[in-house]
């Protein structure tokens, strides 16, 4: 089994980590510019620079970098599933790379703000997948390492504000729900699906009113990202509260890889029971009895 020190068993040096992060970021810049990096070729070059590390060790380190980037609020490189058992040194090196890589910063911002359209899917076969394995746990010290580092990126928050991406995800879910109910032999309920975030506004705590095959209401909140399944998402206090009030009917639909090959997993029940909720910010309103 691999450890945070890599499959060779010896601790990674700062020079080795920096070289690996540099190659990863080169591929990430290409991804954000709409290109497809040749991961195998990049890794072969990296092996020549790091003779003490084999291909498997480098693969694990790339996956560690993906996990760190997600905790920083940045997008990872597609194809390297996040692996959380990383060194504190890696957090520091990735943070420095994020701070100085202006080309990546500009490309990432353009990508997350690019308008999106609902994809045309001939079939929903393979669309719904299992919930990914969590990359961190409650009270995980790795979260604290990132929180104590001043470098942060708001790419994922910017993406969450991309209204065209959110709407495209909701429209795809509307189509999926209609087909799901048709397949269940419940066409009468498919005709009653309501895109409530459009017909009634954003304040209800969910986006789509759908149904189970027996007519039971299903309250669906849709969260969409162009990135990997493990990517964190932003959710409002109202949505969290509503999910706790209606845990038997509430379903969060998480769409990912939306611009390439969209897939989805679902989290039924209260959001707080399924996710680690991090209060990233507070809205502050001056009080009338404040003291100057």
C-alpha positions as CSV (number, residue, x, y, z in Angstrom):
1,X,0.0,0.0,0.0
2,X,1.3,3.5,-0.8
3,X,1.9,6.0,1.9
4,X,2.1,9.8,1.9
5,X,5.8,9.3,1.2
6,X,5.1,7.5,-2.1
7,X,5.4,3.8,-3.0
8,X,9.2,3.8,-2.7
9,X,8.8,4.3,1.1
10,X,11.2,7.2,1.4
11,X,10.1,10.8,2.1
12,X,9.8,13.1,-0.9
13,X,12.3,16.0,-0.9
14,X,11.2,19.5,-1.5
15,X,13.0,19.5,-4.9
16,X,11.1,16.3,-5.9
17,X,7.8,17.8,-4.9
18,X,8.5,21.1,-6.7
19,X,9.4,19.3,-9.9
20,X,6.2,17.2,-9.8
21,X,4.0,20.1,-9.0
22,X,5.6,22.1,-11.9
23,X,4.8,19.3,-14.4
24,X,1.3,18.9,-13.0
25,X,0.6,22.6,-13.3
26,X,2.0,22.6,-16.9
27,X,-0.7,20.0,-17.8
28,X,-3.3,21.9,-15.8
29,X,-2.7,25.1,-17.8
30,X,-3.1,23.1,-21.0
31,X,-6.4,21.7,-19.7
32,X,-7.7,25.1,-18.8
33,X,-6.8,26.4,-22.2
34,X,-8.9,23.7,-23.8
35,X,-6.0,21.5,-24.8
36,X,-5.5,17.8,-23.9
37,X,-2.1,17.2,-22.3
38,X,-0.3,14.0,-23.0
39,X,-0.1,12.7,-19.4
40,X,2.0,9.6,-20.2
41,X,4.6,11.7,-22.0
42,X,4.8,14.3,-19.2
43,X,5.2,11.5,-16.6
44,X,8.0,9.9,-18.6
45,X,9.9,13.2,-18.6
46,X,9.3,13.5,-14.9
47,X,10.6,10.0,-14.2
48,X,13.9,11.1,-15.9
49,X,14.1,14.0,-13.5
50,X,13.3,11.8,-10.5
51,X,15.2,8.6,-10.9
52,X,14.3,7.6,-7.3
53,X,10.6,7.6,-8.1
54,X,8.8,5.0,-10.2
55,X,5.7,5.6,-12.4
56,X,3.3,4.4,-9.6
57,X,4.9,6.8,-7.1
58,X,4.6,9.7,-9.5
59,X,1.0,8.8,-10.2
60,X,0.1,8.8,-6.5
61,X,1.8,12.2,-6.1
62,X,-0.3,13.6,-8.9
63,X,-3.4,12.4,-7.2
64,X,-2.2,14.0,-4.0
65,X,-1.9,17.3,-5.8
66,X,-5.5,16.9,-7.1
67,X,-6.7,16.5,-3.5
68,X,-4.7,19.6,-2.3
69,X,-6.0,21.8,-5.2
70,X,-9.6,20.9,-4.3
71,X,-9.1,22.0,-0.7
72,X,-7.6,25.2,-2.0
73,X,-10.8,25.9,-4.0
74,X,-9.1,25.3,-7.3
75,X,-9.8,22.8,-10.1
76,X,-7.7,19.6,-10.4
77,X,-6.4,17.9,-13.5
78,X,-8.9,15.6,-15.0
79,X,-7.8,12.0,-14.9
80,X,-6.0,12.1,-11.5
81,X,-8.5,11.0,-8.9
82,X,-7.9,12.9,-5.6
83,X,-5.9,10.9,-3.1
84,X,-5.8,12.6,0.4
85,X,-2.8,11.1,2.2
86,X,-0.5,14.0,1.3
87,X,2.4,15.7,3.1
88,X,2.2,19.1,4.6
89,X,5.1,20.0,2.3
90,X,2.9,19.4,-0.7
91,X,0.3,21.9,0.6
92,X,3.0,24.5,0.9
93,X,4.5,23.9,-2.6
94,X,1.1,23.8,-4.3
95,X,0.1,27.0,-2.5
96,X,3.2,28.8,-3.8
97,X,2.5,27.5,-7.3
98,X,-1.0,28.8,-7.2
99,X,0.2,32.2,-6.0
100,X,2.7,32.7,-8.8
101,X,1.0,31.0,-11.8
102,X,-0.8,34.0,-13.5
103,X,-1.3,32.1,-16.7
104,X,-3.2,29.4,-15.0
105,X,-5.1,32.0,-13.0
106,X,-6.3,33.8,-16.1
107,X,-7.1,30.6,-18.0
108,X,-9.1,29.1,-15.1
109,X,-11.1,32.3,-14.6
110,X,-12.1,32.4,-18.3
111,X,-13.1,28.7,-18.2
112,X,-15.3,28.9,-15.1
113,X,-17.0,32.0,-16.4
114,X,-17.6,30.7,-20.0
115,X,-21.4,30.2,-20.7
116,X,-22.7,26.7,-20.9
117,X,-25.4,24.9,-22.8
118,X,-27.3,21.7,-21.9
119,X,-25.7,18.8,-23.7
120,X,-27.7,16.6,-26.0
121,X,-27.6,13.1,-24.7
122,X,-29.1,10.3,-26.7
123,X,-29.3,8.1,-23.7
124,X,-28.8,8.4,-19.9
125,X,-27.1,5.0,-19.7
126,X,-24.1,5.4,-17.4
127,X,-25.2,8.9,-16.4
128,X,-25.8,8.2,-12.7
129,X,-22.8,6.9,-10.8
130,X,-22.0,6.0,-7.2
131,X,-21.1,8.7,-4.7
132,X,-17.3,9.2,-4.8
133,X,-15.2,8.2,-1.8
134,X,-14.6,11.3,0.5
135,X,-11.2,12.8,0.3
136,X,-11.2,14.2,3.9
137,X,-12.9,13.4,7.1
138,X,-14.3,15.5,10.0
139,X,-11.5,17.1,12.1
140,X,-8.9,16.1,9.4
141,X,-5.7,17.9,10.1
142,X,-5.1,18.3,6.4
143,X,-8.0,20.8,6.2
144,X,-6.3,22.9,8.8
145,X,-3.0,22.9,6.8
146,X,-4.8,24.5,3.9
147,X,-6.9,26.9,6.0
148,X,-3.7,28.3,7.6
149,X,-2.1,29.0,4.3
150,X,-2.9,32.5,3.0
151,X,-3.1,31.4,-0.7
152,X,-6.6,30.7,-1.8
153,X,-8.4,30.7,-5.2
154,X,-12.1,31.3,-5.8
155,X,-12.4,29.5,-9.1
156,X,-15.1,27.1,-7.8
157,X,-17.0,29.9,-6.2
158,X,-16.9,31.8,-9.5
159,X,-18.1,28.7,-11.3
160,X,-21.0,28.4,-8.8
161,X,-22.1,31.9,-9.8
162,X,-22.1,31.0,-13.5
163,X,-25.8,31.2,-14.0
164,X,-25.7,29.6,-17.5
165,X,-23.9,26.6,-16.1
166,X,-26.4,26.2,-13.3
167,X,-29.4,26.6,-15.6
168,X,-27.9,24.1,-18.1
169,X,-27.5,21.5,-15.3
170,X,-31.1,22.0,-14.1
171,X,-32.4,21.6,-17.7
172,X,-30.5,18.4,-18.0
173,X,-31.9,17.1,-14.8
174,X,-35.4,18.0,-15.9
175,X,-34.9,15.8,-19.0
176,X,-33.4,13.0,-16.9
177,X,-36.3,13.1,-14.4
178,X,-38.9,12.9,-17.2
179,X,-37.1,9.9,-18.7
180,X,-36.8,8.3,-15.3
181,X,-40.5,8.6,-14.6
182,X,-41.4,7.4,-18.1
183,X,-39.2,4.3,-17.5
184,X,-41.0,3.7,-14.2
185,X,-44.4,3.8,-16.0
186,X,-45.4,7.0,-14.3
187,X,-45.9,9.3,-17.3
188,X,-48.6,11.1,-15.4
189,X,-46.1,12.4,-12.9
190,X,-43.5,13.2,-15.6
191,X,-45.9,15.7,-17.0
192,X,-46.1,17.5,-13.5
193,X,-42.4,18.1,-13.1
194,X,-41.9,21.8,-12.2
195,X,-38.7,23.8,-12.6
196,X,-39.6,25.8,-9.5
197,X,-36.4,27.9,-9.4
198,X,-37.7,29.4,-12.7
199,X,-41.5,29.3,-12.1
200,X,-41.5,30.3,-8.5
201,X,-38.1,31.8,-7.7
202,X,-34.9,30.9,-6.0
203,X,-36.1,31.0,-2.3
204,X,-37.8,27.7,-1.9
205,X,-34.6,25.7,-1.0
206,X,-34.7,23.5,-4.1
207,X,-34.7,23.8,-7.9
208,X,-37.0,21.1,-9.3
209,X,-40.2,19.5,-8.0
210,X,-40.3,15.9,-9.3
211,X,-41.8,12.7,-8.1
212,X,-41.1,9.1,-7.2
213,X,-42.9,6.4,-9.2
214,X,-45.7,6.2,-6.6
215,X,-46.4,10.0,-6.8
216,X,-44.4,10.9,-3.7
217,X,-42.9,14.4,-4.1
218,X,-39.1,14.7,-4.7
219,X,-37.5,18.0,-4.0
220,X,-34.3,18.3,-6.1
221,X,-31.5,20.7,-5.6
222,X,-29.0,20.7,-8.5
223,X,-25.3,21.5,-8.2
224,X,-23.2,21.5,-11.4
225,X,-19.5,21.7,-12.1
226,X,-17.3,21.2,-15.1
227,X,-14.8,19.5,-12.9
228,X,-14.4,16.1,-11.2
229,X,-16.9,14.4,-9.0
230,X,-15.1,15.2,-5.7
231,X,-15.2,19.0,-6.4
232,X,-16.7,20.8,-3.4
233,X,-19.9,22.8,-4.1
234,X,-21.5,25.9,-2.6
235,X,-24.9,25.6,-0.9
236,X,-27.0,28.3,0.8
237,X,-28.1,28.2,4.4
238,X,-31.7,28.1,3.1
239,X,-31.0,25.0,1.1
240,X,-29.3,23.3,4.0
241,X,-32.2,24.2,6.3
242,X,-34.8,23.0,3.8
243,X,-33.0,19.7,3.4
244,X,-33.1,19.2,7.1
245,X,-36.8,20.0,7.2
246,X,-37.7,17.6,4.4
247,X,-35.0,14.8,4.6
248,X,-37.3,12.1,3.3
249,X,-38.1,14.1,0.1
250,X,-34.9,16.1,-0.5
251,X,-32.4,15.0,-3.0
252,X,-29.2,16.8,-4.0
253,X,-28.1,16.0,-7.6
254,X,-24.4,16.6,-8.2
255,X,-23.5,16.9,-11.8
256,X,-19.9,16.9,-12.8
257,X,-17.6,16.8,-15.9
258,X,-20.4,18.8,-17.4
259,X,-18.6,20.3,-20.3
260,X,-17.1,17.0,-21.4
261,X,-19.1,13.9,-20.5
262,X,-21.7,14.9,-17.8
263,X,-22.5,12.4,-15.1
264,X,-24.3,12.7,-11.8
265,X,-24.5,11.2,-8.3
266,X,-27.3,11.8,-5.8
267,X,-27.3,12.6,-2.1
268,X,-30.7,11.9,-0.6
269,X,-31.6,13.4,2.8
270,X,-30.3,16.3,4.9
271,X,-27.2,17.9,3.4
272,X,-25.5,18.1,6.8
273,X,-25.8,14.3,7.1
274,X,-23.9,13.8,3.8
275,X,-21.4,16.6,3.7
276,X,-18.9,18.5,5.8
277,X,-20.2,22.1,5.8
278,X,-17.6,24.8,6.0
279,X,-18.9,28.3,6.7
280,X,-16.7,30.1,4.3
281,X,-18.1,33.6,4.9
282,X,-20.6,35.6,6.8
283,X,-22.8,38.5,5.8
284,X,-22.3,41.3,8.4
285,X,-25.0,43.9,9.0
286,X,-24.4,46.8,11.3
287,X,-26.5,46.7,14.5
288,X,-28.4,49.7,15.7
289,X,-26.8,49.6,19.1
290,X,-23.2,49.3,17.9
291,X,-20.7,51.2,19.9
292,X,-18.4,53.6,18.0
